[in-house]
Amino acid sequence: MSADKICSDGPVVEPVVDKGPECSGRTVTVKRMDRAGLDGHGWGMNLQFMCGDSKVSIGNSRGSQTQSTVVNTPMHKGDCVARIDKSNWLGGYTYPDFFDVTVGECPPPPSPPAPVVDKGPECSGRTVTVKRMDPAGRDGHGWGMNLQFMCGDSKVSIGNSRGSQTQSTVVNTPMYKGDCAARINKSNWLGGYRYQDYFDVTVGECPPPPSPPAPVPVEPTCSRAVTARRLDANHGWGMNLRIKCGTDTVTIGNSDRQTKTVYSNAGIKGCPSNVDRNSWVGGDRYGDRFDITMGPCQPEQTVQCRRTVTATRLDANHGWGMNLRFRCGGQVVSIGSSGSRSRSTTTSFTMSDGQCPGEVNRNNWEGHDRYGDRFAIKVSGCVGAALGDAQKYDHEDKLIQ
């Protein structure tokens, strides 16, 4: 078998054509080359053709033999044929025009973004100082013009200077340290002055933050016990006893015992030690006399006093039929039944805020009811007398049966 036969029977390997890199943004240019177009008058049809997968839209040309367009889809330089005519343009035109095609290189990559300059923090209150540096100003005599210039968005007003080479001002609008130009002259100051002066500019740091305001003293949230003890008799009284403690009026009310204690806010001061018809509040003219003592400031939550206890049903949006009772400390609070979702009662005994449970259900209420009801419990502050409600007396201080 001859060598020629061996070669003709082997596989045919097509040469690899280097079409160059694929990219967007190549410029495709056509030039009309047929005889009728050599005079440069152009062409009228909408010239379009394919370069690989990219559609190239040249359009028409009036008064020019050449026309270019930028192709913004990826293509290789070798994707376009070298000549375009009616056999390969788009649109079905049958004109005898034909065009030579050239394809430009890939456009250069975009410039990298400018580096971010750390201008430091933005703040108000920076000190901007200028120093006159031109030869005529170095003797320190200053300058006469009203020197103003911009540092970013901040207008800096230096003014004039008599007898000093430097001048400073504080800029009370937000600015960065790098917002000011290093040198100021007629090219960048404000006002249009044409003097030959020029100035070096320095910018100070942000001022320190202001000192926090001194804390305002807060009066403690607490109660004071005010106790009235009747001196002229060994039993209670029927009048609504009210006394003046400084600028505050403290209502003690009536009492079924010789001594009664109420709780008032911590701001009271200056309660009188003795009270009678000459010093109590109101026009009552009885002969009663009282000794008044005032206790220390105590946290209201820990004060033993009568309080309002409120039960709010959690598992339903309506009332309940059971006789709700539960313990607060060692005492039983009786709320009873309710036609609405919440019900309150004021205790007849003294207690502190923390002696009631936050929630009451069948695991901790009094009695054997096994309903699925659940209640949130809220306890008020002191509601007045530490002792029971006073019975009624007549104006002669005799108990009304």
C-alpha positions as CSV (number, residue, x, y, z in Angstrom):
1,M,0.0,0.0,0.0
2,S,1.4,3.4,-1.0
3,A,2.0,6.2,1.4
4,D,-0.5,8.3,-0.6
5,K,-3.2,5.8,0.0
6,I,-2.5,5.8,3.7
7,C,-2.8,9.6,3.9
8,S,-6.0,9.7,1.9
9,D,-7.7,7.1,4.1
10,G,-6.8,8.8,7.4
11,P,-9.0,11.3,9.3
12,V,-9.0,14.9,8.1
13,V,-8.2,17.3,10.9
14,E,-9.4,20.9,10.3
15,P,-7.0,23.6,11.4
16,V,-7.9,25.5,14.5
17,V,-8.6,29.1,13.7
18,D,-7.7,31.6,16.4
19,K,-10.6,34.0,16.4
20,G,-9.1,36.0,19.2
21,P,-10.8,36.8,22.5
22,E,-14.6,37.1,22.8
23,C,-15.8,40.4,24.2
24,S,-18.5,43.0,24.0
25,G,-17.9,46.5,22.7
26,R,-16.1,45.8,19.4
27,T,-16.4,48.4,16.6
28,V,-17.6,46.9,13.3
29,T,-17.0,49.1,10.2
30,V,-18.3,48.6,6.7
31,K,-17.0,50.3,3.5
32,R,-18.9,50.3,0.3
33,M,-16.8,48.9,-2.4
34,D,-19.0,48.4,-5.5
35,R,-18.4,50.7,-8.4
36,A,-21.6,52.7,-7.9
37,G,-20.6,53.5,-4.3
38,L,-17.0,54.5,-4.8
39,D,-18.0,58.2,-5.2
40,G,-18.8,58.2,-1.4
41,H,-22.6,59.0,-1.7
42,G,-23.4,56.2,0.7
43,W,-26.5,53.9,0.6
44,G,-30.1,54.0,1.5
45,M,-31.0,50.5,2.8
46,N,-31.0,49.5,6.5
47,L,-27.8,47.4,6.4
48,Q,-27.8,44.6,8.9
49,F,-25.9,41.3,9.1
50,M,-24.8,38.6,11.5
51,C,-21.4,38.2,13.0
52,G,-21.6,34.8,14.7
53,D,-24.5,35.1,17.1
54,S,-24.4,38.9,17.2
55,K,-26.6,41.0,15.0
56,V,-24.8,44.0,13.6
57,S,-27.0,47.0,12.7
58,I,-25.2,49.5,10.5
59,G,-28.2,51.2,9.0
60,N,-28.0,53.6,6.1
61,S,-25.4,56.2,5.2
62,R,-25.9,59.5,3.5
63,G,-22.7,61.1,2.1
64,S,-20.1,58.7,3.4
65,Q,-18.6,55.5,1.9
66,T,-18.1,54.1,5.5
67,Q,-20.2,53.6,8.6
68,S,-19.4,52.0,12.0
69,T,-21.3,50.7,15.0
70,V,-20.4,49.3,18.4
71,V,-21.6,45.7,19.0
72,N,-22.6,45.3,22.7
73,T,-23.0,41.5,22.6
74,P,-20.0,39.1,23.0
75,M,-18.3,38.2,19.8
76,H,-14.9,37.2,18.4
77,K,-13.0,39.3,15.9
78,G,-13.3,36.5,13.3
79,D,-17.1,36.1,13.6
80,C,-17.7,38.6,10.8
81,V,-17.2,37.7,7.1
82,A,-14.9,39.9,5.2
83,R,-17.5,40.9,2.6
84,I,-21.2,41.7,2.9
85,D,-23.6,41.7,-0.1
86,K,-27.1,40.5,-0.9
87,S,-26.1,36.9,-0.3
88,N,-25.5,37.4,3.4
89,W,-27.1,40.6,4.6
90,L,-30.4,40.6,6.4
91,G,-33.7,42.0,5.0
92,G,-33.8,40.4,1.6
93,Y,-32.6,43.5,-0.3
94,T,-31.4,42.7,-3.9
95,Y,-29.2,45.7,-4.5
96,P,-25.8,45.1,-6.2
97,D,-24.0,46.9,-3.3
98,F,-21.2,45.1,-1.5
99,F,-19.2,46.1,1.5
100,D,-15.8,45.2,3.1
101,V,-16.0,44.6,6.8
102,T,-13.4,45.3,9.5
103,V,-13.7,44.5,13.2
104,G,-11.9,46.4,15.9
105,E,-10.1,45.0,18.9
106,C,-11.7,44.5,22.3
107,P,-12.1,47.8,24.1
108,P,-9.7,48.3,27.1
109,P,-11.1,47.3,30.5
110,P,-12.6,50.1,32.5
111,S,-10.3,52.0,34.8
112,P,-10.4,50.7,38.3
113,P,-12.4,52.9,40.7
114,A,-10.5,55.6,42.4
115,P,-9.2,54.5,45.8
116,V,-11.3,55.6,48.7
117,V,-9.5,58.3,50.7
118,D,-10.0,58.1,54.4
119,K,-10.9,61.6,55.2
120,G,-11.5,60.8,58.9
121,P,-14.7,61.5,60.8
122,E,-17.2,64.1,59.8
123,C,-17.9,66.6,62.5
124,S,-18.8,70.2,63.4
125,G,-16.5,72.4,65.4
126,R,-13.2,71.9,63.6
127,T,-10.7,74.8,63.8
128,V,-9.5,76.0,60.3
129,T,-6.3,78.1,60.3
130,V,-4.8,80.0,57.4
131,K,-1.2,81.3,57.3
132,R,-0.2,83.9,54.6
133,M,2.8,82.5,52.7
134,D,3.4,84.9,49.8
135,P,6.6,87.1,50.1
136,A,4.6,90.3,50.7
137,G,2.8,88.8,53.7
138,R,5.7,87.1,55.5
139,D,6.5,90.3,57.6
140,G,3.3,89.5,59.5
141,H,1.2,92.6,58.7
142,G,-1.8,90.5,57.7
143,W,-4.2,91.2,54.9
144,G,-7.2,93.4,54.2
145,M,-9.6,91.3,52.2
146,N,-12.5,89.3,53.6
147,L,-11.0,85.9,53.1
148,Q,-13.6,83.2,52.5
149,F,-13.4,79.8,50.8
150,M,-15.2,76.4,50.7
151,C,-14.2,73.2,52.4
152,G,-16.5,70.6,50.9
153,D,-20.0,71.9,51.5
154,S,-18.9,74.2,54.4
155,K,-18.2,77.9,53.9
156,V,-15.2,79.0,55.9
157,S,-15.2,82.7,56.8
158,I,-11.7,83.8,58.0
159,G,-12.2,87.6,57.3
160,N,-9.2,90.0,57.4
161,S,-6.2,90.1,59.7
162,R,-4.4,93.1,60.9
163,G,-0.9,92.5,62.3
164,S,-0.8,88.7,62.1
165,Q,0.3,86.3,59.5
166,T,-2.2,83.7,60.7
167,Q,-5.9,83.7,61.5
168,S,-8.3,80.9,62.6
169,T,-12.1,80.3,62.8
170,V,-14.3,77.5,64.0
171,V,-16.5,75.9,61.4
172,N,-19.9,74.9,62.9
173,T,-21.1,72.8,60.0
174,P,-20.2,69.2,59.4
175,M,-17.0,68.7,57.5
176,Y,-14.1,66.2,57.0
177,K,-10.5,67.1,57.8
178,G,-9.6,66.5,54.1
179,D,-12.4,68.8,52.7
180,C,-10.1,71.9,52.6
181,A,-7.6,72.6,49.9
182,A,-4.0,72.8,51.3
183,R,-3.5,76.2,49.6
184,I,-5.9,79.1,49.1
185,N,-5.4,81.8,46.5
186,K,-7.3,83.8,43.9
187,S,-8.1,80.6,42.0
188,N,-10.2,79.1,44.8
189,W,-11.2,81.8,47.3
190,L,-14.6,83.4,47.2
191,G,-15.3,87.0,46.3
192,G,-13.4,87.4,43.0
193,Y,-10.4,89.3,44.6
194,R,-7.3,89.4,42.3
195,Y,-4.7,89.9,44.9
196,Q,-1.5,87.9,44.8
197,D,-1.8,86.7,48.4
198,Y,-1.8,83.0,49.0
199,F,-2.3,81.0,52.2
200,D,-1.5,77.6,53.6
201,V,-4.5,75.9,55.3
202,T,-4.5,73.5,58.3
203,V,-7.6,71.8,59.7
204,G,-7.9,70.8,63.3
205,E,-9.3,67.5,64.7
206,C,-12.9,67.0,65.8
207,P,-13.5,68.7,69.2
208,P,-14.1,66.3,72.1
209,P,-17.7,65.4,72.8
210,P,-19.4,67.6,75.4
211,S,-19.5,66.3,78.9
212,P,-22.7,64.5,79.8
213,P,-25.1,66.6,81.8
214,A,-25.0,66.1,85.6
215,P,-27.5,63.5,86.6
216,V,-30.7,64.9,88.0
217,P,-31.3,63.6,91.5
218,V,-34.3,61.3,91.4
219,E,-36.5,61.1,94.4
220,P,-36.9,57.5,95.5
221,T,-40.3,55.9,94.8
222,C,-41.5,55.2,98.3
223,S,-44.2,55.9,100.8
224,R,-44.2,57.5,104.2
225,A,-46.5,56.5,107.0
226,V,-48.4,59.4,108.6
227,T,-50.0,58.4,111.9
228,A,-52.6,60.4,113.8
229,R,-53.3,59.5,117.5
230,R,-56.2,61.1,119.2
231,L,-55.2,62.8,122.4
232,D,-58.5,64.0,123.9
233,A,-60.2,60.6,123.9
234,N,-59.3,56.9,123.8
235,H,-61.5,56.0,120.8
236,G,-61.8,57.0,117.2
237,W,-63.3,60.0,115.5
238,G,-65.9,60.7,112.8
239,M,-64.6,63.8,111.0
240,N,-62.6,63.6,107.8
241,L,-59.3,64.5,109.2
242,R,-57.0,66.4,106.8
243,I,-53.7,68.0,107.7
244,K,-51.2,70.2,105.8
245,C,-47.7,68.8,105.5
246,G,-45.6,71.6,103.8
247,T,-47.5,72.3,100.6
248,D,-49.2,68.9,100.5
249,T,-52.6,68.0,102.0
250,V,-52.6,64.5,103.6
251,T,-56.1,62.9,104.1
252,I,-56.2,60.7,107.2
253,G,-60.0,60.4,107.2
254,N,-62.1,59.1,110.1
255,S,-61.2,56.1,112.3
256,D,-62.8,53.5,114.5
257,R,-59.7,53.4,116.7
258,Q,-57.7,55.9,118.6
259,T,-54.8,55.7,116.2
260,K,-54.9,55.6,112.4
261,T,-52.0,55.3,109.9
262,V,-52.1,56.2,106.2
263,Y,-49.4,56.2,103.6
264,S,-48.5,59.2,101.4
265,N,-45.9,60.0,98.8
266,A,-42.3,60.5,99.6
267,G,-42.4,64.3,98.8
268,I,-44.3,65.2,102.0
269,K,-42.4,67.1,104.7
270,G,-43.1,69.4,107.5
271,C,-46.1,67.6,109.1
272,P,-47.2,69.4,112.3
273,S,-46.6,67.4,115.5
274,N,-50.0,68.4,116.9
275,V,-53.3,69.1,115.1
276,D,-56.6,70.6,116.3
277,R,-59.3,72.8,114.9
278,N,-56.9,75.7,114.6
279,S,-54.5,73.8,112.2
280,W,-56.4,71.0,110.4
281,V,-57.8,71.5,106.9
282,G,-61.5,72.4,106.7
283,G,-64.0,74.2,108.8
284,D,-64.8,71.5,111.4
285,R,-64.9,73.1,114.9
286,Y,-64.8,69.9,117.1
287,G,-62.6,69.8,120.2
288,D,-60.6,66.8,119.0
289,R,-56.8,67.0,119.3
290,F,-54.3,64.7,117.6
291,D,-50.6,63.8,117.8
292,I,-49.0,63.4,114.3
293,T,-45.9,61.4,113.5
294,M,-44.3,60.8,110.1
295,G,-42.4,57.6,109.3
296,P,-39.3,57.1,107.2
297,C,-39.3,56.8,103.4
298,Q,-39.9,53.1,102.5
299,P,-40.1,51.4,99.1
300,E,-43.7,51.3,98.3
301,Q,-43.6,47.6,97.3
302,T,-42.5,46.6,100.8
303,V,-44.8,48.8,102.8
304,Q,-47.4,46.8,104.8
305,C,-50.6,48.6,103.8
306,R,-54.1,48.0,102.4
307,R,-53.9,47.4,98.6
308,T,-56.2,46.8,95.7
309,V,-55.8,43.4,94.2
310,T,-57.1,42.8,90.6
311,A,-57.7,39.5,88.9
312,T,-57.9,39.4,85.1
313,R,-58.9,36.2,83.4
314,L,-56.3,35.0,80.9
315,D,-57.9,31.9,79.2
316,A,-61.2,33.7,78.1
317,N,-62.4,37.1,77.3
318,H,-65.4,37.0,79.7
319,G,-66.1,36.6,83.4
320,W,-66.3,33.6,85.7
321,G,-68.7,31.9,88.1
322,M,-66.5,30.4,90.7
323,N,-65.8,32.1,94.1
324,L,-62.2,33.1,93.3
325,R,-60.0,33.1,96.4
326,F,-56.2,32.9,96.9
327,R,-53.5,33.7,99.4
328,C,-51.3,36.7,99.5
329,G,-48.8,36.0,102.1
330,G,-50.7,34.5,105.0
331,Q,-54.0,36.1,104.2
332,V,-56.8,35.0,101.9
333,V,-57.9,37.5,99.3
334,S,-61.6,37.0,98.2
335,I,-62.3,38.2,94.6
336,G,-65.5,36.2,94.2
337,S,-67.2,35.7,90.8
338,S,-67.4,38.3,88.0
339,G,-69.5,39.1,85.0
340,S,-66.6,40.8,83.3
341,R,-63.0,39.7,82.6
342,S,-61.5,41.6,85.5
343,R,-62.5,42.3,89.1
344,S,-60.8,44.1,92.0
345,T,-61.1,44.1,95.7
346,T,-59.3,46.2,98.4
347,T,-57.8,44.2,101.2
348,S,-59.1,44.6,104.8
349,F,-55.6,43.7,106.0
350,T,-52.1,45.0,105.3
351,M,-49.7,43.4,102.9
352,S,-46.7,44.2,100.7
353,D,-46.7,44.2,96.9
354,G,-44.7,41.0,96.5
355,Q,-47.0,38.8,98.7
356,C,-49.5,37.9,95.9
357,P,-48.7,35.3,93.1
358,G,-48.4,36.7,89.6
359,E,-50.8,34.1,88.3
360,V,-53.6,32.1,89.9
361,N,-55.1,28.8,88.7
362,R,-56.4,25.6,90.1
363,N,-53.0,24.7,91.4
364,N,-52.9,27.6,93.8
365,W,-56.4,29.0,94.4
366,E,-58.3,28.3,97.6
367,G,-60.9,25.5,97.4
368,H,-61.4,22.4,95.4
369,D,-62.6,23.8,92.0
370,R,-60.8,22.1,89.1
371,Y,-61.8,24.5,86.3
372,G,-59.2,25.4,83.6
373,D,-59.5,29.2,84.4
374,R,-56.3,31.2,84.7
375,F,-55.9,34.7,86.2
376,A,-53.2,37.4,86.1
377,I,-52.9,39.1,89.5
378,K,-52.0,42.8,89.8
379,V,-51.4,44.6,93.1
380,S,-51.8,48.4,93.5
381,G,-49.8,50.7,95.6
382,C,-51.1,51.7,99.1
383,V,-54.7,52.8,99.0
384,G,-54.8,54.7,102.3
385,A,-55.3,53.5,105.9
386,A,-53.2,50.7,107.2
387,L,-56.1,49.6,109.4
388,G,-59.7,48.6,108.6
389,D,-62.3,50.9,107.3
390,A,-63.5,53.3,110.0
391,Q,-67.0,53.0,111.4
392,K,-69.2,56.0,111.3
393,Y,-69.4,58.4,114.3
394,D,-71.7,61.3,114.8
395,H,-70.4,64.8,115.4
396,E,-70.3,64.2,119.2
397,D,-67.9,61.3,118.4
398,K,-70.5,58.7,119.5
399,L,-70.5,55.5,117.6
400,I,-73.5,55.1,115.3
401,Q,-74.9,51.6,115.7
